[in-house]
Amino acid sequence: MHRRIIAPGALAAASLMLAIPASAASHSPGAPGIGDPYYPAYGNGGYDVSHYDLRLKYQPATDELSGTATILAKTTQDLSSFDLDFLLDVSEVRVNGAKATFTTSGQHELVVTPKKPLDKGTSITVVVRYNGVPSTKSAYGFSTWHRTPDGAVAADEPEAAWWWYPSNDHPLDKATYDVSVAVPNGTQAISNGTLQSTRSQLGWTRYNWRQNKPQATYLTTLALGKFDITTSTSEGGVPVVNAYSKDLGDNDGAARASIERTGELVDWLSGYFGPYPFNSAGGYVPNTTTGYALETQTRVYYSPKQFANGANSSLVVHELAHQWYGDSVSLKGWKNIWLNEGFASYAQWLWSEHEGEGTTQELADYVYASHPADDPFWTVKPGDPGPDHQFDDAVYDRGALAIQALRNAVGDDAFFAILKGWPQEHAYGNASIADFQAYAEKVSGKSLGALFDVWLFQPVKPASGALAESAGGALAKSAGVQPRSWKKIVAAHGAH
């Protein structure tokens, strides 16, 4: 997975040099970044997308992808031009039916200048025709398009869209999706949401997927290849679609033994987090050499390597917990990553307790005792880790410790009300850690600023009483004993 800090200066300069018609002196280019300090060049300013309609054709033998993206959006300022995040070769762009001029800027910016300037509040339809070989494209020294023996996969964080569709690539701009993909007969196309229809003609089969709830761009996924697809419905009524490459070899059984529990685990998590927020669930395992999982919305991406040591239901719990914490309620900015990874990790702690493999307090005591005060683990601040440490162990483990500390401070009744109420409070939107603290204080009736500060924002080991206050004021004697669930928990975030 790839983390890069990209200076926006060159991109901004290129955009500002675009000529602005005299009749549009009040109109200006949209910013080439949405304003996230971790990734200054990611996303774009000046517009907000409501829907992506992607009509694609893919040839596995050559990795050639062609497509037409229709983007529905509304301008948020008077625009003379705007950027899209994209890497493939563009042949035509239209804005509200009229041909627009376009150029590239920096390493992943497509700069579009409409025929006429756009006033703030204007609804726009942007059509981009494009083609290319995604596996030949890279930006900032990396690629997130993964070739497989029978196709390819797009899945990565915090970026993956650039390789297969133009977008406003930041979690702040969520949208609904229609993804229609034609592949040669015998190959399948899998994406987010629900499969609306399939149609075969002249040696090609077209798969039409729909995501009807807002979705962040990095949570979109596309899997192209030959899969064994299973379908079911959970006891709670959630449709489940899982897919497995037909050449997973020795990892096939362990992958299925884990992922086929998706319906059961969705229902179990609903008891803590409230109703499942989407109209389908599931996961897929392509034959890739990657080593991570990703909570791609409704259709989780898993790599085969994660099942090399056997089944891991804890990993599935982690990724499914993200459907509430990260997917339905998404980040306002990448510094708020604790709202994703801390809570997905804590879901694993709850599962450990459910399975009798270590209580949440035992796990908290073990993690706390495992890292002495001079361990660099404590220098990572889960509440603002910086882009170079965004996915460090501390974001997961210290992040989950913070949640146990919150539970001990407010008591179980308030804690579980917070855990379940938060995903409803900000369903299908975006939120920050400050928003979560305010919500927790409202529900619990307690001032929590000091607790959040010491666990999330101070680069030092908190005093043990901050964790064990409601558990006798000191760590349990068994704090040094590793819970049975620990290796599976670590495998989940270590691969993430």
Secondary structure, DSSP 8 states (H G I E B T S, - for coil): --------HHHHHHHHTS---GGGTT-EE--SS-S-TTSTTSS-SSEEEEEEEEEEEEETTTTEEEEEEEEEEEESS-EEEEEEE--SEEEEEEETTEE-EEEEETTTEEEEE-SS-B-TT-EEEEEEEEEE-GGG--BTTB--EEEETTEEEE--SS--GGGTS-B--STTS-EEEEEEEEEETT-EEE-SSEEEEEEEETTEEEEEEEEEEEE-GGG--EEEE-EEEEEEE-TTS-EEEEEEETT-GGGHHHHHHHHTTHHHHHHHHHHHH-S-SSS-EEEEE-S-S----B--TTSEE--GGGGTTS--HHHHHHHHHTTTBTTTBEESSGGGTHHHHHHHHHHHHHHHHHTTS--HHHHHHHHHHHS-TTSGGGGS-TTS--GGGTTSHHHHHHHHHHHHHHHHHH-HHHHHHHHHHHHHHTTTSEE-HHHHHHHHHHHH-S--HHHHIIIII-SS---THHHHGGGTSS--GGGGS--TTHHHHHHHHHH-
